[in-house]
Every structure is written in structure tokens, then in C-alpha cells.
Amino acid sequence: MAAKLAAVMKRSVFALIVSGLGLAGPAQAASPCPPGFAVLQASDTCVRVSGTVRADSLVTSSRMRAADNFSTHAGGRVQLDVRKQTEYGPLRAVIAVGNLRR
């Protein structure tokens, strides 16, 4: 029984290795984009989407329970950074939307 189980395990491991090699595909060329950017499919345009979120809560308390206060604030920002090399030099567009003020 143990010999059959070992044979099945060896075949399974071999099949996983072969399928993993098939999924790896051909080696891809180095990306023309800076770190943190991704290449748009079928182009030489680089894109990065980034953002931040901020959440605050404030609790104030006094000796009288009726005067207790609780407040919250949340804000966020999303930024889209697009870069492309043109014949006139690098082109960069940045769009930032949001509010992080307190």
C-alpha cells in the first residue's frame, strides 16, 4: 500500500513540475517602466495607481455625561500617474482626486 502511495505521489509531483514549467512561458524582456509602474498592454506607456486613506475619531469626555462628544472624520486620495516616452522627450500626466484635510 505504501509503495502505491509513493508512486502516485511521485507522478503527482512530476505532473506539477511539468505544468509549472508550461505556465512560466517564455522569458519576458525587462520593463521600460520605473519601479512601481506597470506597462499598458501592447504599448510603451507606464501607469501607476496609488492612493491613501485617513480615518480619525475623537472622543471628549467631561464630568457630566450629557457633555460627552464623539466625532469621526474620513478622507482619501487616489492618484493616477501616466508616463510615456515621446520623440520630444518624456511625457507625464498626473491626476489626483481626493481630500485629506482635517
Backbone hydrogen bonds in HBPLUS format (Angstrom, degrees):
<---DONOR---> <-ACCEPTOR-->    atom                        ^
c    i                          cat <-CA-CA->   ^        H-A-AA   ^      H-
h    n   atom  resd res      DA  || num        DHA   H-A  angle D-A-AA Bond
n    s   type  num  typ     dist DA aas  dist angle  dist       angle   num
A0005-LEU N   A0001-MET O   3.05 MM   4  6.33 160.8  2.09 149.8 155.2     1
A0006-ALA N   A0002-ALA O   2.95 MM   4  6.13 154.1  2.02 144.1 151.0     2
A0007-ALA N   A0003-ALA O   3.01 MM   4  6.22 153.3  2.08 143.7 150.6     3
A0008-VAL N   A0004-LYS O   2.96 MM   4  6.24 158.7  2.01 151.2 156.7     4
A0009-MET N   A0005-LEU O   2.96 MM   4  6.16 157.7  2.01 147.4 153.6     5
A0010-LYS N   A0006-ALA O   2.97 MM   4  6.18 156.8  2.02 147.3 153.1     6
A0011-ARG N   A0007-ALA O   3.06 MM   4  6.31 160.4  2.10 148.0 152.8     7
A0012-SER N   A0008-VAL O   2.94 MM   4  6.14 154.4  2.01 147.0 154.6     8
A0013-VAL N   A0009-MET O   2.90 MM   4  6.12 162.6  1.94 153.1 157.2     9
A0014-PHE N   A0010-LYS O   2.96 MM   4  6.12 160.9  2.00 147.0 152.7    10
A0015-ALA N   A0011-ARG O   2.87 MM   4  6.06 156.9  1.93 146.6 152.9    11
A0016-LEU N   A0012-SER O   2.94 MM   4  6.18 155.9  2.00 147.9 154.4    12
A0017-ILE N   A0013-VAL O   2.99 MM   4  6.24 156.0  2.05 149.4 155.7    13
A0018-VAL N   A0014-PHE O   3.00 MM   4  6.24 165.6  2.02 152.7 156.2    14
A0019-SER N   A0015-ALA O   2.94 MM   4  6.09 163.2  1.97 149.3 154.2    15
A0020-GLY N   A0016-LEU O   2.92 MM   4  6.00 149.6  2.01 142.0 150.5    16
A0021-LEU N   A0017-ILE O   3.03 MM   4  6.30 149.6  2.12 147.0 154.4    17
A0022-GLY N   A0018-VAL O   3.12 MM   4  6.39 148.1  2.22 142.7 151.4    18
A0023-LEU N   A0019-SER O   3.03 MM   4  6.29 144.8  2.15 143.4 152.4    19
A0024-ALA N   A0020-GLY O   3.15 MM   4  6.31 139.5  2.32 140.2 149.9    20
A0037-PHE N   A0034-PRO O   3.20 MM   3  5.85 155.9  2.26 143.2 143.9    21
A0038-ALA N   A0047-VAL O   2.84 MM   9  5.32 160.6  1.88 146.1 151.6    22
A0047-VAL N   A0038-ALA O   2.82 MM   9  5.32 158.5  1.86 150.6 157.8    23
A0040-LEU N   A0045-THR O   2.91 MM   5  5.67 167.8  1.93 166.8 169.8    24
A0046-CYS N   A0083-ARG O   2.79 MM  37  5.09 170.8  1.79 162.2 163.2    25
A0083-ARG N   A0046-CYS O   2.84 MM  37  5.09 162.9  1.87 149.1 153.6    26
A0048-ARG N   A0081-ASP O   2.88 MM  33  5.16 144.1  2.01 146.7 156.5    27
A0081-ASP N   A0048-ARG O   2.89 MM  33  5.16 168.2  1.91 157.4 161.1    28
A0050-SER N   A0079-GLN O   2.90 MM  29  5.20 166.0  1.92 152.7 157.5    29
A0079-GLN N   A0050-SER O   2.71 MM  29  5.20 167.6  1.72 154.4 152.4    30
A0052-THR N   A0077-ARG O   2.93 MM  25  5.37 148.5  2.03 143.7 151.9    31
A0077-ARG N   A0052-THR O   2.89 MM  25  5.37 148.0  1.99 157.4 159.7    32
A0054-ARG N   A0075-GLY O   2.85 MM  21  5.28 167.5  1.87 154.2 152.7    33
A0075-GLY N   A0054-ARG O   2.83 MM  21  5.28 156.3  1.89 157.5 161.4    34
A0056-ASP N   A0073-HIS O   2.74 MM  17  5.14 166.1  1.76 159.6 163.5    35
A0073-HIS N   A0056-ASP O   2.91 MM  17  5.14 153.2  1.98 145.9 144.8    36
A0058-LEU N   A0071-SER O   2.80 MM  13  5.27 161.8  1.83 157.8 161.8    37
A0071-SER N   A0058-LEU O   2.90 MM  13  5.27 160.4  1.94 151.2 157.6    38
A0060-THR N   A0069-ASN O   2.89 MM   9  5.16 165.8  1.91 148.5 153.2    39
A0069-ASN N   A0060-THR O   2.94 MM   9  5.16 168.7  1.95 148.6 150.4    40
A0067-ALA N   A0064-MET O   3.03 MM   3  5.62 156.0  2.09 116.8 123.9    41
A0068-ASP N   A0065-ARG O   3.20 MM   3  5.52 170.4  2.21 113.9 116.5    42
A0099-ASN N   A0076-GLY O   2.88 MM  23  5.70 138.8  2.05 159.3 160.3    43
A0078-VAL N   A0097-VAL O   2.85 MM  19  5.47 160.9  1.89 159.7 164.2    44
A0097-VAL N   A0078-VAL O   2.92 MM  19  5.47 164.4  1.95 160.4 165.3    45
A0080-LEU N   A0095-ILE O   2.81 MM  15  5.18 161.6  1.84 152.8 159.0    46
A0095-ILE N   A0080-LEU O   2.91 MM  15  5.18 160.1  1.95 148.9 155.6    47
A0082-VAL N   A0093-ALA O   2.86 MM  11  5.21 170.9  1.86 160.6 163.8    48
A0093-ALA N   A0082-VAL O   2.90 MM  11  5.21 161.5  1.93 152.6 158.1    49
A0084-LYS N   A0091-LEU O   2.93 MM   7  5.23 155.0  1.99 150.7 155.8    50
A0091-LEU N   A0084-LYS O   2.77 MM   7  5.23 162.2  1.80 160.6 166.8    51
A0086-THR N   A0089-GLY O   2.96 MM   3  5.13 157.7  2.01 128.6 134.6    52
A0089-GLY N   A0086-THR O   3.16 MM   3  5.13 162.5  2.19 103.5 108.9    53
